[in-house]
């Protein structure tokens, strides 16, 4: 059918030869608009970069001047006040003294890399003085690595995580506990006069601030307490037998099992120290006399197995007197010591020392099956780490922070 000229519009679409010319024109217009928008955007970015450069601000690009001028971490100088360890992180409370004109200040630093790198997190009490912080007690408990900072003079406990977020709880008397909460045995301690009439095992729950005594106490007044790997060990003189006695609880304080040590003379003024080895179900008992602040000259050592496992206490006869400031039981049954120098005591009495050992103090079990201790490198503060506890195996890792 032919088109009607001058009549009604033909409802049929125009042939391709008549309608295809409109499409390229529309596409070209769209492309021109996109190029214009892109050009405007590029001009805006260039103008912003120029403005930032003229303002003296660092270039945010990874390879720009801002990245090149980043301050590298520098060694922290001053004093390492406390060191605490969890299953994943190390925590250190340090007195950071960068030197004049900057004053010394208190810092809480955390390492999740076994001491290779450190970062500073906010203090739970920003107004705390260094003198007040010396009385704080740092403990890490639970698989979630909860850090509790107990401030006994202020009557509060700060509970936080490795990101520096803390909540504060006021310490108050709580009910007796039939068992210590699992994985938080490190908050168990001995209560003495004047708050407690006799030496008593108690527990501080940092989540609430409640502090209560264990409902089932050891069968004798404990003179010393040690906690490791979920085991609670105590030692003291049993008034019924007048013998030196060691007891252990492996069910979080729900029951106690005791064994007497007839070979240990009671009441001779010796200072006792318990060092558990939970992997071997035993503890070391060290008896000595104090020679300096926190240091004992140890002349008598005993290994005491869990009474339920059988076996009798055995006296270990070291080759010579031991200087002990702190000690940790190794998984293989030996004892790692820190005194005038690192040493290892074997159950047969053999002592391994090294004149070239790194000077360390306050040894403790660290994350990832490591041993850690405080160290004093010549150019700052640091820690020492070891896989074995052997005197020649300690490696110093300095505490470095950005300035």
JOPE-V676020 format. One record per pair of residues at least 24 apart in sequence whose C-alpha atoms are under 7 Angstrom apart, sorted by the first residue. I is the first residue (numbers start at 1). J is the second residue. If there is no record, write none. Layout:
i-><I/I>
j-><J/J>
//
This chain:
i-><71/71/72/73/73/73/73/74/74/74/75/75/75/75/75/76/76/76/76/76/77/77/78/79/80/81/84/84/84/85/85/85/86/86/86/86/86/87/87/87/87/88/88/88/89/90/106/110/114/115/116/118/118/118/119/121/121/122/124/124/139/141/141/141/142/142/148/157/157/159/159/169/169/170/171/171/171/172/172/172/173/173/173/174/174/174/175/176/176/176/176/177/177/177/177/178/178/178/178/179/179/179/179/180/180/182/183/185/185/186/190/214/216/216/216/218/224/224/225/226/226/228/228/229/231/237/248/257/258/259/275/275/275/276/277/277/277/277/279/280/281/281/282/294/295/295/295/295/296/296/296/297/297/297/297/298/298/298/316/316/316/317/318/318/318/319/319/319/325/325/326/326/327/328/328/336/338/342/343/343/344/353/354/354/357/357/358/360>
j-><402/403/402/400/401/402/403/400/401/402/380/398/399/400/401/380/381/399/400/401/380/381/381/381/381/134/138/139/140/140/366/367/140/141/145/366/367/143/145/367/368/112/145/367/367/114/130/162/367/397/397/399/400/401/401/163/164/164/158/166/186/183/184/186/183/184/206/206/209/206/207/208/209/209/209/210/211/209/210/211/210/211/212/210/211/212/212/212/213/214/215/212/213/214/215/214/215/216/254/214/252/253/254/252/253/252/230/227/230/227/225/253/253/254/255/256/272/273/274/274/275/276/278/278/278/266/306/307/307/307/327/328/329/329/329/330/331/333/331/333/305/306/306/325/323/324/325/339/323/324/325/321/322/323/324/322/323/324/347/348/349/349/349/350/351/349/350/351/361/362/362/363/363/363/364/389/363/391/390/391/390/391/391/392/391/392/394/384>
//
